[in-house]
Amino acid sequence: MVFSDNNGTPDFANATSYAVACFVECFADWDRNRTINTMDLTAFLNDWNAAHPDADLNGDGVINTQDMTVFLGAYAAGDCICPEG
């Protein structure tokens, strides 16, 4: 690792590097193809209508409008968000 105290000479130090993994669920990318589009909306609606366990986005054990709200919030935002809780 290179540090500098701005004296024109690089200062070196031994350092350990740690990889940090961030596991953020991208609810809006329902088909996991790294693109959020109407195919994701259709796929989620199919799973939600069939009461598929994956459609329980808030983890309360019930597939209902609260899960739809979580999905639609992520879909409208167009990025990865996590539900509260």
N, C-alpha and C positions, 0 to 999 in steps of 0.2 A: 504494500500500500504506500502511496506517495502522499506526503503532506507537505505543505509549504507555509513558511512563516513570512513569505513575501520578501526575503532577502536576496532572491535571485538564485539560491541554491536549493534544489529539491531535498527534502528531508524524508528519509525512509524509515518505516517502522514495520515490524512483523505484526501481522494481524490475522485473525481467523475469520474466514468468511462463512456465513451461514445462509443457506437457501431458505427462503420463507415462502411457503405455499399458501396461497389464498384460495379458498374454495367457496366462491360465490356462485350461488345457483342462479342461472339465467332463466327465470321462469318464462320469459317471453319467447325464447328460442326453444320452443317445445319439441321440435324435431332434431335439435342439436346439430344443425348444419352451420352454425356461426352466423346466420342471417336471420333477422327478424322480419317476417313478411306474413301475408295472409295465409300461407300454408300452415304456419304455427297456430294462428287463430283457429283455423278449421280443425287441425289435429287436437288442439286443446278442447274445443267444443265437443268433438266426438268423444274424447275420453271423459269429459265432465258429464255429458249426457248419459254415457254408459256407466257412470259411477265408478270409473276405474280408480283404484287407490292412489295412483300418481297424481290425480286431479285434486287431492286433498292438500292444497298448497299451504294452508295455515296449520296443518297437523293436528286438528281437533278431532279427527276420526269420522268426520261427516263431510260429504261432498255437497256443498250448498253455494248460495250466492256469495258468501264471504270468500270462498276460493275463487269464484269468478272475478270478484273485485280485485283480489291480489293479482291475478293474471292480467286483467285489463289495465291495471295500473302500470305493470311492467311493460305491457305491449305499447301503451300510449307513450311511456317514457322512452321506449326504443333502446333501452340498455338493461343491464343486470341490476336488479334490486333484490333485497331480502325482505320477507314479511317481518313485521314486528313479532317478538316473542322468543 
